[in-house]
């Protein structure tokens, strides 16, 4: 049986996106946040993460930053304040590579 650390190392490349959707968990998100220098995930982080995941699962696409912040009842710059970039929020949320076109809008 493999533990989450092994799965994390195999499926989420450094600064990349998950290769397998079934491996994401809140523990994986915590480890990614620590690994990437975000630190401990607080309630605001989780609200953004849940919003991003729910939107992706419902629509199969990334939620616009302002929409995600508004839906999470946070200020319009919450993603940059909490994660430093939308790319990092997307990564910690365990969502797949959004494609080259969308990544050009992620800062």
C-alpha positions in Angstrom: 0.0 0.0 0.0 1.4 3.4 -0.9 1.0 6.4 1.3 -0.1 9.9 0.3 3.5 11.2 0.2 4.5 8.6 -2.5 1.3 9.4 -4.5 2.0 13.1 -4.2 5.5 12.7 -5.5 4.4 10.6 -8.4 1.4 12.5 -9.5 2.0 16.2 -8.7 5.3 17.3 -10.3 7.1 20.3 -8.6 5.1 23.4 -9.7 3.0 21.2 -12.0 -0.5 20.1 -12.0 -1.8 16.7 -10.8 -1.6 13.9 -13.3 -4.3 11.8 -11.6 -7.5 13.4 -10.3 -8.4 10.6 -7.9 -5.4 11.2 -5.6 -6.3 14.7 -4.4 -7.4 15.0 -0.8 -7.3 17.8 1.8 -4.0 16.2 3.1 -2.5 16.4 -0.4 -3.6 20.1 -0.5 -1.9 20.8 2.9 1.3 19.1 1.7 1.3 21.1 -1.5 0.8 24.3 0.3 3.6 23.6 2.7 5.9 22.5 -0.1 5.2 25.6 -2.1 5.7 28.0 0.8 2.0 29.0 1.3 2.1 27.6 4.8 -0.9 26.3 6.8 -4.3 26.5 5.0 -6.8 28.5 6.8 -10.6 28.7 6.4 -10.3 31.4 3.6 -7.9 29.1 1.7 -10.4 26.2 2.0 -13.3 28.4 0.8 -11.4 29.3 -2.3 -10.2 25.7 -2.9 -13.8 24.4 -2.5 -15.1 27.0 -4.9 -12.5 26.3 -7.5 -13.1 22.5 -7.3 -16.9 22.8 -7.3 -16.8 25.1 -10.4 -14.4 22.8 -12.2 -16.5 19.7 -11.4 -19.7 21.4 -12.5 -18.5 23.2 -15.7 -15.2 21.5 -16.6 -13.4 24.8 -16.7 -11.6 27.2 -14.4 -13.6 29.8 -12.5 -12.6 33.4 -13.1 -10.6 34.8 -10.1 -13.1 37.4 -9.2 -16.0 35.0 -9.4 -14.1 32.5 -7.2 -13.4 35.2 -4.6 -17.0 36.6 -4.7 -18.5 33.1 -4.4 -16.2 32.4 -1.5 -17.4 35.7 0.1 -13.9 37.2 0.0 -12.4 40.3 -1.4 -11.8 40.4 -5.2 -8.0 39.9 -4.7 -8.3 36.9 -2.4 -6.5 34.5 -4.6 -3.4 36.6 -4.9 -3.5 37.4 -1.2 -3.9 33.8 -0.1 -2.0 31.9 -2.8 0.2 34.4 -4.6 -1.3 33.4 -8.0 -4.3 31.7 -9.6 -1.9 29.0 -10.9 -0.9 28.2 -7.3 -4.5 28.1 -6.1 -5.4 25.8 -9.0 -2.5 23.5 -8.2 -3.3 23.3 -4.5 -7.0 22.6 -5.3 -5.7 19.6 -7.2 -7.1 20.5 -10.5 -5.6 19.3 -13.8 -3.5 21.3 -16.2 -6.0 23.9 -17.5 -4.2 24.1 -20.9 -1.7 26.5 -22.4 -4.3 29.2 -23.4 -5.7 29.5 -19.9 -2.3 29.3 -18.2 -1.3 32.5 -20.1 -4.0 34.3 -17.9 -2.8 32.7 -14.7 -0.3 34.9 -12.9 
